[in-house]
Amino acid sequence: MNSKTMFFAAGLLGSAAAVHAAGFQRADERALASLTQGFGSTQAQVLQRMGGTRDEAVAALRPAVCPGHCTAAQREMDAQRSRLQGNGWHLDVFGDGTLAEFADDRQHERAHAQGVDAAQAMSQQALETAGRAYIARSLASVITLGPGEALVAEATYSRVDGGSDAAGHVDAPKTTANRIVFTRELDGVPVVGNGSKVILTFLNDGSLESFRYDWPRYVATGRTQAPLAASTLLQRVQRVVGARVGAVSAQSIDLASAASGSPLDLGAGIALQRFECGYYDAGLLSRDASAPVQAGCAYHALHTIGGELPTTAGYSGAVPAAQKPMPDARWPEVALLGNANPANTNGDPGSATRD
């Protein structure tokens, strides 16, 4: 049997995506507002990301990840990661303890043994409720909120299993797991990027299969930035994506079409699918540890090359939202925008996925 497993978004992949819950509607409206309002404030704080230790995180998480069915856990360590593992499950804690991943490979077997209908997906409301309950019950010691901070549901996904064998027998696609992503807001401003994310995957009976979080503590540095207007920020996206595809466009951007929620034409075959401004945190594994967390706008764009066999490539990243961003050695768009000739770069300033 050649099985196929995929996660599909249930909303919020593009500006015009359907929204089925209040939290998701908030995220979608926030992204649409970014197209016309940019950062949404005349002043942005400059923040510092703070962590603890891996030992502290492992000690805090162990009661949650080692329930009654697991065997005695074993501990492995290297310079970057601490692993705790038992009977069919493992927990990895990275760096300063602000990033952790957990997976229980036997949970799926137990759910089927209990007679769970693999095709009956959880509703979005049930998924958000289950996610918040799990965080409050098992992750409260690591997913903490400071003054003015809020945990906000951002997106949901469904895992679909299906496949066929050599004889041509086809298993109908079935939803076998449900994923929800939470993010953080600071005084109503979201954190964009991989930082400040809690990702939970549940089976259809509501039992947890895995989680991943990247959740630091933020401290204000006392410095502020003045964000640019939305139109200028969109021109930055046009410039950096154009440099990445080697086809910089001078086409004017139609903000009226941006407000409609349709993909935004940036010229040269580039369509902006999603754009969201806030505090940009690339996440523990992708950021410069010495750099601050500052204003930025995350983007996802598609570049289509025509011809007899058209191809489409997806480009994601973030542009700084301040006129003079603070140095960040691992934020490629900062370096690219500082180049007088952005098309003349040494290598691709970011990753691309080709469809």
N, C-alpha and C positions, 0 to 999 in steps of 0.2 A: 504494500500500500504506500503510495507516494502522498504523504499528507502535506497539507498546506495550512499554515497558521499565520494569521495576520491580525494586526490591530487596526480597526477603522475608527475614525473620529465620529462621534455622535453630535458634534457641533463645534463651532468656533475655529474651524480651519481657515476659513476665508472671511472677508468682510461681510459677505451676504449669507453666511451659514445660518441654518435654522437653530433657534435657541428654545429650550424647553424648560428651563428653570430660572428662577430669579437671579441666582448667583451667576449663571452663565450669561444671562441678559446683561448684567452689569459689566462683565468682561467684554462682551461684544460692543456695547455702547461706548465703553471706554476706548476701544480701538478705533471705532468710527470717529469719536471726538478728537483723537490724536491727529487725524488727517486734516482737520481744520484748526485745531487749537494747540497742536504740538504738546509740549510738556504740561500745559494747562495752568501754569503759574508763572509769575514774573521773577520768581526766585526759587532756586533749588539748593538744598543742603548738600554739602560734601560729607560723605559718611566714611567711616572706617569699619571694615569687617573684622570681628573679634571671634576667637574660638576658645577652646579649652585644651583637653588632652584626649587621646584615644582611650586611655585607661578609664577615664571618667565616663566616656560615652558607652564603652562596653559594659561597665558595671551598671549603668542606668538602663541599658537595653536588655540585658540578660534575662530578667524576669519576664519580659514581654515575648521574647523569641524562643524561650525554652519552656513551653507548657508541659502538661503532665505526660504527653505521649512521647517526648523526646528523651533520648538517652543522655548519659553524662557528656557534657560538651568538652571538646578539645580546643586548645588555643594555639594558634600559629601567629608569628609576627615577622615583619621585615621592616625596612626603613620607612615605607610609605603606608603599610596596611596592617591591621590586626584582624585576624579571622577567628571566629568562634564557630564551631560546627559540631553537629550531632547526628542523630539518626535521620538522614534525608533532608537536613536543613543546614543553612550556613548564614552567618552574619559577617559582613565586611565593614570595618570602620577605617576611614582614610584620614591622613594628614593630621589636622588639629582636632579631629573628632566631630567636625560640623557636617561631614558627609558620611552616610551609612547606607548599606544595601542589605536587604534580607530576602531570602527565598526559601520556601518550604516545598520541596519537590514531591513530597508524599501527600500533600493536602488534596491534590486532584484525585488520587486513588481513594482517599477516605471519603470524599464527597460522593463519588460514584458508589462506594460500598453502602452509603446511607440512602441510596436511591434518588439522588438529585437528578432532576431533568436537565440534561446538558444544554437543551435548546431554549430554556426559559431564562432570558436575560433579566437582570435587575433593572428597574426603572431608574431614571436619573435622580429622582427624589430619594428613592431608597438608597442609591449609591452614595449620594452626598450625606445622608443621615448616617449610614454605616461608616463612612470615612471620618466624619467628625467624632462619632462615638469611639472609634478605634484610637484616634489621636488622643482624645481625652482620657481614655482608659489605659493605654499602653505607651504612648509617646509624650505624655505631658511633661516629663522631665527634660526632654530635649527640644520639643517644639514649643518654645516659649515666646510670648509676645511682650514687647515693651510698651511704654506709653504711646498712645496714638496709633498702635499697630493693630491690624486685623488679619485673620485668616480667611481667604476668599476662594470659593470654588471657581475654577477657571475653565476646565474642559473635561469631557468624558470620552472614553474609547471602549469599543467592544472587541474582544478577541474572537475571531471566527475560524473554526477548524473545518477542514473538508479535504477530500482527495479522491484519487482513483487508483486502481491496481492495473496490472498488465492486461487483464482480461477485459478492461474497460468498465468495471463496476465503479460507480461513482457514489460516494457518500455525500448526501446533501449538506451544505454548509450549516454549521451550528454555532451559535454564540456560546462559548465555554467559559469566558471570564470577562470581567468588567473593570475598567481602570478609571480612576478619577485623579485629577491634578489640582492641587491647591497652591495658591501663591499668597504673597504677603502684600498688604498695603501699608504705607506709612503716611498718616494724615490724609488718607484718601488717594495717595499716589502709589501706583503699583510698582513692584519690582519686576523688571523684565529681564530675560536671560535665564540661565539654568540655576542661578542662585535663588534662595528663598522659595524652593519648590518642595512639596510633599506629594509623592506619587504612590497610590495604594491600588493594588490589584486584588479583587475579590472574585471567588467563584460564585456561581449562581445561587448557592444556598447562603451567601453572605459571609462565608469563612474567608479569612485572609490568606492569600497565596504568596504575596510579596509586598515589600515596600522599599522605597528609596527616598531619601531626603537630603537636601543640601540646605542647611538652616543655621546660619551664623547669628551672632548678635551684632547689631549695628550701633555704632557710637558716633554722634555728631562731632565733627572736627572743629566747628566754629566758622568754617569757611562756607561761602555761598557762590553760586554761579547764576548768571543771567541767561536763561534758555533762549534760543533763537525762535523766530516765527515758524509756523508749520510749513509755509511755502518754501522757506530756505532749507528746512530739514528734509523735505521731499526732494529738493534739488541735490542735497548731499547723497541721498539714496540713489538718485539717478546717476550721479557721478561715480559712486563706488561700484555699483552693480555694472555700469557701463565699462569701467576699468577692468572688472573681473572677467567680463565676456569679450573684451577687446572691441567694443562698439559703443563708444561714448556718444550720447545723444544730446543735442542742443534743443530738442523739442520742448516747447512750453507745456507746463502741466496744467490740465484742466481741473481745477479744484471743485467745480460744480459736479463733475462726474465722481470725484472722490467722496463727496457728501452723500451720493446716492447709494454707496456701499458696493458698487461694481468694482472689479479689478481696475487699477489705475494704469493707463497707458503712459509709460515713460519714454517711448520711442525706441527705435532700434530693435524691435521685437521683444521688449521687456515689459512685463505686466506685473505691477505690484499687487500681491494678493492680500497681504496683511501688514499693518504698520501700527506699532503701539509704543507710546512714550512713557517713561517713568525713570526710576533709578535702575541703572544697568549693572547687573552682577552676573558675570559670565560663569560663575560656579567655581568651586574649589580647585578642580583639576584643570581649568582653562584660564585662570586669571593670574595676573602678576600679584604676588602676595604683598608687595610693598605699595601697590597702587590703591587709591581710594575707590569707593563706590560713588559714581557720579551720574549726572543726568545723561540719558541716552534713549534712543528709539530703536527697537527691534524691528527687523523687516524680513519678509519672505517674498521673493519675486521669482517669476518664471521667465526664462528666455527661450524663445522659439526660433529655430532656424528653419527657414522654408526650403523648398526644393522638392524633388521627386519623393524623397523619404524624409519628411520633416522630423526634427528631434526637438525635445524640450528638456531643459536643465533647470533645476531649482537651486536658488541661492539664498542663504539665510545668514544673518549677522546683525549688527547694530551699528548705528552711526552716533557719534557724540552729539548731545543736544545743546551744549554750550558753545558760544562762539570761540572761546579759547579753552579747549578741554585740557585737563590735567594729564601729565605724562602717564602712559600705561604701555609697557613694553609688549604686552600680549594682547592688545586690542588692535587688530590689523587695520581697521578703518581709520583709527587715529593717525597712524603713520601714513596711510594712503592719502588722506585729506591734507596732510602737511606737505605733500609732494606737488610741486608746481605743475608737473605733467603726470597726472594720475595714471595714464595709460602706460607709462614707462616705469613699471614696477618690477622688482626682482621676485618673480614667482607669483603664484596666486595668493591674494591676501585673505583668502578664506576657503572654506570647503564648499564643494558643489555636489549635488546628487543628480544624476541624469536619469530621467524617466525612460 
